[in-house]
Amino acid sequence: MVRIFWILCLGFMIAAGADMKQSIEDLETVRAEYEPRLMQIDGIEGVGFGIREDGKKSLKIYISKPEEEISSKLPEALKRDDVELEFVGEIEAE
C-alpha cells in the first residue's frame, strides 16, 4: 500500500514538472514574439520573467505609466493570468 502511494506521488510530481516546463517554454515563446512590439509602446520600460504569489512563473511587463493606460494598448494575446504589469517608473540609461 505504501509503495502504491509513493508511485502515485511520484507520478503527480513528474506531471507537475512537465506542466511547469511547458508553462516556462510557453512564456519564453510569448516573450520572444511580443517583446519587440511591446518595447515600441510608450510607457513600457522592459519585459522579463517573475514569480507570481502562487509560485508560478509569469511574464512581467515593466511600466512607467498607469496600468489602465498600458493595458489598453496590449495585444489581446497578452491579456492572460500569467502576464503581469509592474510599475517601475521611467528607466534611464547612464
RAVEN-V373479 format. One record per residue. N is the residue number from 1. RES is the residue in one small letter. PSI is psi in radians with two decimals (NA if undefined). Layout:
BEGIN
N:RES:PSI
N:RES:PSI
END
This chain:
BEGIN
1:m:-0.77
2:v:-0.69
3:r:-0.74
4:i:-0.72
5:f:-0.83
6:w:-0.60
7:i:-0.74
8:l:-0.77
9:c:-0.78
10:l:-0.72
11:g:-0.74
12:f:-0.69
13:m:-0.71
14:i:-0.75
15:a:-0.74
16:a:-0.69
17:g:-0.70
18:a:-0.73
19:d:-0.73
20:m:-0.73
21:k:-0.75
22:q:-0.73
23:s:-0.76
24:i:-0.78
25:e:-0.69
26:d:-0.80
27:l:-0.66
28:e:-0.67
29:t:-0.78
30:v:-0.78
31:r:-0.83
32:a:-0.67
33:e:-0.70
34:y:-0.31
35:e:-0.81
36:p:-0.71
37:r:-0.72
38:l:-0.68
39:m:-0.18
40:q:-0.17
41:i:2.18
42:d:2.20
43:g:-0.17
44:i:2.14
45:e:-0.39
46:g:2.97
47:v:2.39
48:g:-2.87
49:f:2.64
50:g:-3.11
51:i:2.20
52:r:2.98
53:e:-0.49
54:d:0.10
55:g:-0.04
56:k:2.66
57:k:2.55
58:s:2.79
59:l:2.14
60:k:2.33
61:i:2.00
62:y:2.19
63:i:2.75
64:s:0.07
65:k:2.93
66:p:2.49
67:e:-0.70
68:e:-0.69
69:e:-0.70
70:i:-0.78
71:s:-0.52
72:s:-0.29
73:k:-0.11
74:l:2.52
75:p:2.56
76:e:-0.60
77:a:-0.32
78:l:0.03
79:k:1.36
80:r:2.91
81:d:-0.54
82:d:0.31
83:v:2.15
84:e:2.49
85:l:2.35
86:e:2.12
87:f:2.19
88:v:-0.13
89:g:-3.10
90:e:2.42
91:i:2.18
92:e:2.38
93:a:2.52
94:e:NA
END
